[in-house]
Amino acid sequence: MPTAGFDFRRCGFRSDTEHLRRYLTEIRDLGINHVALNLRFNGADIEDTMQRLADEILPDFHS
């Protein structure tokens, strides 16, 4: 994930952790409770990215 900002891309966007958390919170508040994250074009190591998501994003979205 990039270190700053929010960049719309074809069929999605690229963002940092803060913006991803904010976006997921906004769509959750709209009633959306399922999302898919496509990490195919992620430039970082996939295991590192999965760990960052688990540590920094998922704790805010437990059921």
Biotite code that builds the C-alpha atoms (Angstrom):
import biotite.structure as struc

atoms = struc.array([
    struc.Atom([0.000, 0.000, 0.000], chain_id="A", res_id=1, res_name="MET", atom_name="CA", element="C"),
    struc.Atom([1.234, 3.486, -0.656], chain_id="A", res_id=2, res_name="PRO", atom_name="CA", element="C"),
    struc.Atom([2.257, 5.607, 2.278], chain_id="A", res_id=3, res_name="THR", atom_name="CA", element="C"),
    struc.Atom([-0.110, 8.481, 1.576], chain_id="A", res_id=4, res_name="ALA", atom_name="CA", element="C"),
    struc.Atom([-3.372, 9.268, -0.099], chain_id="A", res_id=5, res_name="GLY", atom_name="CA", element="C"),
    struc.Atom([-6.147, 7.723, -2.035], chain_id="A", res_id=6, res_name="PHE", atom_name="CA", element="C"),
    struc.Atom([-5.814, 7.117, -5.795], chain_id="A", res_id=7, res_name="ASP", atom_name="CA", element="C"),
    struc.Atom([-8.753, 5.875, -7.879], chain_id="A", res_id=8, res_name="PHE", atom_name="CA", element="C"),
    struc.Atom([-7.794, 3.224, -10.417], chain_id="A", res_id=9, res_name="ARG", atom_name="CA", element="C"),
    struc.Atom([-9.708, 1.334, -13.069], chain_id="A", res_id=10, res_name="ARG", atom_name="CA", element="C"),
    struc.Atom([-12.147, -0.914, -11.178], chain_id="A", res_id=11, res_name="CYS", atom_name="CA", element="C"),
    struc.Atom([-10.957, 0.213, -7.776], chain_id="A", res_id=12, res_name="GLY", atom_name="CA", element="C"),
    struc.Atom([-8.456, 2.365, -5.944], chain_id="A", res_id=13, res_name="PHE", atom_name="CA", element="C"),
    struc.Atom([-5.095, 2.351, -4.231], chain_id="A", res_id=14, res_name="ARG", atom_name="CA", element="C"),
    struc.Atom([-4.760, 3.820, -0.759], chain_id="A", res_id=15, res_name="SER", atom_name="CA", element="C"),
    struc.Atom([-2.816, 3.954, 2.442], chain_id="A", res_id=16, res_name="ASP", atom_name="CA", element="C"),
    struc.Atom([-4.022, 2.284, 5.630], chain_id="A", res_id=17, res_name="THR", atom_name="CA", element="C"),
    struc.Atom([-5.719, 5.382, 7.055], chain_id="A", res_id=18, res_name="GLU", atom_name="CA", element="C"),
    struc.Atom([-7.764, 6.015, 3.908], chain_id="A", res_id=19, res_name="HIS", atom_name="CA", element="C"),
    struc.Atom([-8.670, 2.344, 3.525], chain_id="A", res_id=20, res_name="LEU", atom_name="CA", element="C"),
    struc.Atom([-9.952, 2.260, 7.116], chain_id="A", res_id=21, res_name="ARG", atom_name="CA", element="C"),
    struc.Atom([-11.972, 5.448, 6.535], chain_id="A", res_id=22, res_name="ARG", atom_name="CA", element="C"),
    struc.Atom([-13.442, 4.099, 3.283], chain_id="A", res_id=23, res_name="TYR", atom_name="CA", element="C"),
    struc.Atom([-14.380, 0.749, 4.843], chain_id="A", res_id=24, res_name="LEU", atom_name="CA", element="C"),
    struc.Atom([-15.997, 2.555, 7.767], chain_id="A", res_id=25, res_name="THR", atom_name="CA", element="C"),
    struc.Atom([-18.034, 4.747, 5.406], chain_id="A", res_id=26, res_name="GLU", atom_name="CA", element="C"),
    struc.Atom([-19.322, 1.847, 3.336], chain_id="A", res_id=27, res_name="ILE", atom_name="CA", element="C"),
    struc.Atom([-20.054, -0.199, 6.476], chain_id="A", res_id=28, res_name="ARG", atom_name="CA", element="C"),
    struc.Atom([-22.155, 2.703, 7.725], chain_id="A", res_id=29, res_name="ASP", atom_name="CA", element="C"),
    struc.Atom([-24.064, 2.560, 4.428], chain_id="A", res_id=30, res_name="LEU", atom_name="CA", element="C"),
    struc.Atom([-24.928, -1.075, 5.114], chain_id="A", res_id=31, res_name="GLY", atom_name="CA", element="C"),
    struc.Atom([-22.281, -2.784, 3.006], chain_id="A", res_id=32, res_name="ILE", atom_name="CA", element="C"),
    struc.Atom([-20.870, -5.711, 4.942], chain_id="A", res_id=33, res_name="ASN", atom_name="CA", element="C"),
    struc.Atom([-18.779, -7.594, 2.368], chain_id="A", res_id=34, res_name="HIS", atom_name="CA", element="C"),
    struc.Atom([-15.809, -6.355, 0.337], chain_id="A", res_id=35, res_name="VAL", atom_name="CA", element="C"),
    struc.Atom([-13.109, -7.939, -1.795], chain_id="A", res_id=36, res_name="ALA", atom_name="CA", element="C"),
    struc.Atom([-9.531, -6.701, -1.781], chain_id="A", res_id=37, res_name="LEU", atom_name="CA", element="C"),
    struc.Atom([-7.597, -7.383, -4.970], chain_id="A", res_id=38, res_name="ASN", atom_name="CA", element="C"),
    struc.Atom([-3.928, -7.478, -4.053], chain_id="A", res_id=39, res_name="LEU", atom_name="CA", element="C"),
    struc.Atom([-2.821, -8.613, -7.507], chain_id="A", res_id=40, res_name="ARG", atom_name="CA", element="C"),
    struc.Atom([-1.158, -5.304, -8.380], chain_id="A", res_id=41, res_name="PHE", atom_name="CA", element="C"),
    struc.Atom([0.238, -4.686, -4.924], chain_id="A", res_id=42, res_name="ASN", atom_name="CA", element="C"),
    struc.Atom([3.916, -3.766, -5.149], chain_id="A", res_id=43, res_name="GLY", atom_name="CA", element="C"),
    struc.Atom([4.711, -4.889, -1.603], chain_id="A", res_id=44, res_name="ALA", atom_name="CA", element="C"),
    struc.Atom([5.324, -8.434, -0.443], chain_id="A", res_id=45, res_name="ASP", atom_name="CA", element="C"),
    struc.Atom([1.933, -10.158, -0.226], chain_id="A", res_id=46, res_name="ILE", atom_name="CA", element="C"),
    struc.Atom([2.592, -11.729, 3.182], chain_id="A", res_id=47, res_name="GLU", atom_name="CA", element="C"),
    struc.Atom([3.647, -8.353, 4.596], chain_id="A", res_id=48, res_name="ASP", atom_name="CA", element="C"),
    struc.Atom([0.508, -6.780, 3.158], chain_id="A", res_id=49, res_name="THR", atom_name="CA", element="C"),
    struc.Atom([-1.734, -9.478, 4.625], chain_id="A", res_id=50, res_name="MET", atom_name="CA", element="C"),
    struc.Atom([-0.072, -8.993, 8.015], chain_id="A", res_id=51, res_name="GLN", atom_name="CA", element="C"),
    struc.Atom([-0.554, -5.210, 7.845], chain_id="A", res_id=52, res_name="ARG", atom_name="CA", element="C"),
    struc.Atom([-4.229, -5.689, 7.000], chain_id="A", res_id=53, res_name="LEU", atom_name="CA", element="C"),
    struc.Atom([-4.616, -8.133, 9.886], chain_id="A", res_id=54, res_name="ALA", atom_name="CA", element="C"),
    struc.Atom([-2.816, -5.838, 12.343], chain_id="A", res_id=55, res_name="ASP", atom_name="CA", element="C"),
    struc.Atom([-3.976, -2.393, 11.234], chain_id="A", res_id=56, res_name="GLU", atom_name="CA", element="C"),
    struc.Atom([-7.391, -2.787, 9.552], chain_id="A", res_id=57, res_name="ILE", atom_name="CA", element="C"),
    struc.Atom([-9.236, -5.935, 10.595], chain_id="A", res_id=58, res_name="LEU", atom_name="CA", element="C"),
    struc.Atom([-9.360, -5.170, 14.346], chain_id="A", res_id=59, res_name="PRO", atom_name="CA", element="C"),
    struc.Atom([-11.666, -2.234, 13.555], chain_id="A", res_id=60, res_name="ASP", atom_name="CA", element="C"),
    struc.Atom([-14.127, -4.444, 11.666], chain_id="A", res_id=61, res_name="PHE", atom_name="CA", element="C"),
    struc.Atom([-14.965, -7.388, 13.896], chain_id="A", res_id=62, res_name="HIS", atom_name="CA", element="C"),
    struc.Atom([-18.576, -8.568, 14.046], chain_id="A", res_id=63, res_name="SER", atom_name="CA", element="C"),
])
